[in-house]
Amino acid sequence: MIRMNTQHILKNERCILMVTSPEDNSGQSLISLKLASSFAEAGKRVLLVDMNFRGPIIHRLFDMPNTKGLSNILRGEQGEISKVSVDNLHFLPAGSLPIYLESLSKIEQLLVAWHRIYDVILLDTPAFLTAADSQLVSSVCSGVILVIQEDQTKEKDALQVKKVLNRANTQLLGAVYQTS
């Protein structure tokens, strides 16, 4: 349902989507993985990128190492995009090197290159209100999907994310409400 609604809103063959939450949310990465799988199962070539450098999880969900990923690429080393068990789905882990995004230029270059290959690039990012990485990257995305956790997410925090996205002219595509 999230995939279909996203495609309907964007009306675009190729897109860069960001999945985030106002605060740390352990279920967010699972939603990113399921959304990426749904796009792939619909025949789209998908790249799922774990951008949560402080607490990467997706590599564990795939039972893969986190040794050569995005942080390595950003530091000028080799990263490794892997094919996973779902047809059309590729994955780039966060990587093993600690990094803080200070500039968007390298990320933009990577996204432009990947956009030639993949129909959908899905970025699983850290908590929007606690990591500048998410706010920085949101400006180059086609849209953002916000994951809200029942009994955890404060209304004022969700509204703050919406306010920041509006100021950056970034489209909030919708929210996913997770129950406990």
Residue pairs with C-beta under 8 A, 6 or more apart in sequence:
2 31
2 35
2 38
2 145
2 174
2 176
3 35
3 38
3 39
3 42
5 173
5 174
6 15
6 17
6 35
6 143
6 145
6 173
6 174
9 143
9 171
9 173
9 174
10 142
10 143
10 173
12 142
13 119
14 115
14 118
14 119
14 120
15 119
15 120
15 121
15 142
15 143
16 111
16 115
16 120
16 121
16 123
16 140
16 141
16 142
17 35
17 120
17 121
17 122
17 123
17 141
17 142
17 143
17 144
17 145
17 173
18 122
18 123
18 125
18 134
18 137
18 138
18 141
18 143
18 144
18 145
19 28
19 31
19 32
19 35
19 122
19 123
19 124
19 125
19 144
19 145
19 147
20 28
20 125
20 126
20 127
20 128
20 134
20 138
20 144
20 145
20 146
20 147
20 161
21 28
21 127
21 128
21 146
21 147
21 148
21 149
21 153
22 127
22 128
22 129
22 146
22 148
22 153
22 154
22 157
22 158
22 160
22 161
23 127
23 129
23 130
23 152
23 153
23 157
24 55
24 126
24 127
24 130
25 127
25 147
25 149
25 152
25 153
25 178
26 57
27 147
27 149
27 178
28 124
28 147
29 50
29 52
29 57
29 58
29 61
29 124
30 61
31 145
31 147
31 176
31 178
32 48
32 58
32 122
32 124
33 48
33 58
33 61
33 124
35 122
35 145
36 46
36 48
36 89
36 120
36 122
37 86
37 89
39 46
39 88
39 119
39 120
39 122
40 46
40 86
40 87
40 88
40 89
41 86
41 87
41 88
43 88
44 88
44 119
44 120
45 88
45 90
45 117
45 118
45 119
45 120
46 88
46 89
46 90
46 118
46 119
46 120
46 121
46 122
47 81
47 90
47 91
47 92
47 114
47 117
47 118
47 120
47 121
47 122
48 58
48 89
48 90
48 91
48 92
48 122
48 124
49 70
49 91
49 92
49 121
49 122
49 123
49 124
50 56
50 57
50 58
50 59
50 69
50 70
50 91
50 92
50 93
50 94
50 124
51 70
51 94
51 123
51 124
51 125
51 126
51 133
51 134
51 137
52 94
52 124
52 125
52 126
53 70
53 71
53 94
53 95
53 98
53 99
53 100
53 126
53 133
54 126
54 131
55 126
56 66
56 69
56 93
56 94
58 91
58 93
58 94
58 124
59 65
59 66
59 69
59 91
59 93
59 94
62 82
62 84
62 91
64 82
64 84
64 91
64 93
65 93
66 93
66 94
66 95
66 96
67 93
67 95
67 96
68 77
68 78
68 79
68 80
68 93
68 95
68 96
69 79
69 80
69 92
69 93
69 94
69 95
69 96
70 79
70 92
70 93
70 94
70 95
70 110
71 94
71 95
71 96
71 97
71 98
71 99
72 78
72 79
72 95
72 96
72 97
73 79
73 95
73 110
74 95
74 99
74 101
74 106
74 107
75 97
75 99
77 97
79 92
79 95
80 92
80 93
81 90
81 91
81 92
82 90
82 91
82 92
83 89
83 90
84 90
84 91
90 118
100 132
100 133
101 107
101 132
101 133
101 136
101 137
104 136
104 137
104 139
104 140
107 136
107 137
107 140
108 140
111 121
111 140
114 121
115 121
123 137
123 141
125 131
125 133
125 134
125 137
126 133
126 134
127 134
128 134
128 135
128 138
128 146
128 161
128 164
129 157
129 160
129 161
135 164
135 168
138 144
138 164
138 165
138 168
138 170
139 168
139 169
139 170
141 170
142 171
143 170
143 171
143 172
143 173
144 165
144 170
144 171
144 172
144 173
145 173
145 174
145 175
145 176
146 158
146 161
146 162
146 172
146 174
146 175
146 176
147 175
147 176
147 178
148 158
148 175
148 176
148 177
148 178
149 178
149 180
150 177
150 178
150 179
150 180
151 180
152 180
158 175
161 172
162 172
165 171
165 172
166 172
